[in-house]
Amino acid sequence: MPATARPTIPSTAPPLPADDPSIFDMDLRALRGHWAAQAALPAISAEAMTGLDRRAQALGVAELRLMEHAGTAVAAAVRALATDLDRFGRGPIVVLCGPGNNGGDGFVAARRLALAGASVVVAVVAPEARPRGASAARNWDRIARDTGIVKVHLAVPRDVAMFAHGVEKAAVIVDALLGTGVRGVLREPIRSAVDVIAQARASGVPVVAVDTPTAVDLSSGEPSDPAVSADLTVTFHRPKTGLQTRRGAAYAGKVLVAPIGIPAEAERG
């Protein structure tokens, strides 16, 4: 690709996830085809994606709206995977949410899955139950009022250990713990939550990662210790370089690239 070329999204692109109820009727193959234009774009690093996100917001695209599209895409993918494996409705979908925007995406996914008829358990894995970031906090507040979603707060490793009992009964585990920015050894209680995800996956529960498996670098694909191994990763806007490396791909499993409303103008920043 010439240095001056910029990736463009075709004008025939499908509606964005939060505006596209048809995605909840699709299996994984159909979703892959539906979002094929995104997967065909050139891969970028985590740092480049952060720049795109910031430029999109500077152009007037609200972070809350980007998060809504991201979480809705995750929900559709989780439902598709659970249905493909004949697990939808055979146990709760457990969404493990960290303190940042990755957790905010998880809150949106939980709400959308509950609307789609799933039994949902949201576990907030952080010292404080309510996130500090404005958009993640808004989405936490939305599900906090929803009596149809079971919510638990896992503030310390002991809480995580108690939560782990019976996790093998989940239909799907959603890893919305950490996105980019992981450096070095994971801190508690996130570290214990990663161990619980590994325990669940070893017992046959499929794992869906939000943007990247926790502790796998989106730019290099290198994992911290420990790191989540996923069966499916839903990443956003464009493929990520780290998920295309040998190690990154091994942790990511299958990868879906979902649109979230980053405008073409943001690519020209």
PyMOL commands that set and color helices and strands:
alter all, ss='L'
color gray80, all
select helices_A, chain A and resi 17-19+21-25+28-34+36-39+46-58+63-84+101-115+134-144+157-163+167-169+190-202+241-244+246-252+264-268
alter helices_A, ss='H'
color red, helices_A
select strands_A, chain A and resi 93-97+120-125+149-154+172-176+207-210+232-236+254-258
alter strands_A, ss='S'
color yellow, strands_A
deselect
rebuild
show_as cartoon
